[in-house]
Amino acid sequence: MLKVGEDQRFGPYMISMESEGHAVIWPADLDGSPVNPTWYELQHMKALAFGAQACAVEVFPPTRKLVDGQNQRHLWLVDYEAIPHFQKDEEAGADPLAHTEEETDHAAHL
């Protein structure tokens, strides 16, 4: 897990812990390439920033509240229990952290 002010490279991306519970992802080469990691890459970068069992979100605000201009993506640490969708899965007996064999194989190659 990263501490505030620490950076770590992951493939073509840099991950920076901007503040407690707030990580920023951007292209490591700063060549203007878009930041388009796959879901599995984002999941791995979330684990590097906050730990494998942490829950994080990316927010898409209303257009009038959008503040942009940087080639970055932001992840925020959240309380897993505060997300109602996941709680429904658990109540039904499903394990939302369980991975299919295909997901596990894919993640192993990151």
N, C-alpha and C positions, 0 to 999 in steps of 0.2 A: 504494500500500500504506500501511496505517495504522501508526503507531508506537504503542508502549505509551502509554496515556493519551489518545490522540486519538479523537475521535468524528467520524462523518460521517453525514449524513442521506441516505437513499435512499427516495424516495416517502414512504410513511407510517411508515417504520422508521428507527431510529437504530442505527448499528453502532459499537461501542466496542471498542478493543483493550485488554482487561483486563490481560493479561500477554503475554510473548513466546509466540506460538503459540496464544493463547486469545482469541477474539472473542465478544462478546455482542451479540445483536440484540433490540431491544424496540420497542414502538410509540412513535413520536416524540411523539405528543400526550399520552401517559400518561393516556388516558381510560378505561383498563380494557379496551380492545379486545383480542381475542386476537391473538397473534402467529402468523399463518397465511400466511406468504409462499408463493408457488408454488415449485416446484422451480427454475424459471428465475430467479426473484428471489433464492432462496438461492444459486444458482450465481454470480449477479452480485455479491451481497454478499460471498461468499467471495473473489471476485476483487478487490473493493475492499479487503478486509482483508488478504489474504495474497498477492495477485497471481494472474493468470489461469492460470498453469501450476502453482500450488500444489494440493496435495491436502488436503482437510479432512474431518473426520467430525463427526457429532452422535451422542452416546452416549445409549442408553436403558438405564439400570442396572436391576438387580433391584429390585423394589418395596421390599424391606427396606433398600436403600441409597439410595433416592430422597430427595433434599434439594430441596424446591421451595418455592413460596410467592411467587415472583417471576414476572411475566408476561414471561419472557425465553426465548430459545433460545441455546445455546452451540455454537460451532464450535471444533474443535481442529485445528491443523495437524499432519499426519502425513506420514511418509515414504511416498511413492507405492509404492516397491518392497516395503514391508512388508505390502501388501494382496494376498494370494494371488489373489483373484478377478480383479483387473485383469491380473495376470501371465499367467493362463490365456488371456485374450483376446489378449494380445500374442503369446504363443507360437503361437496359431492364425493369426497374420497379420493380425488385425483391429486397427485403430487405435482404442483406447478414447477418445481425445480428438477423434476425427473427429465432425463434426456433420452431421445431415441438413439438407437445404435448409430444411425447416420449422423446425427448431430455430434455425438461423442467423437466419431471418426474424423469429422470435419474439423472440430475444435483442436484435435490432437495435431493437425497439420499446420496450425497457425504459428 
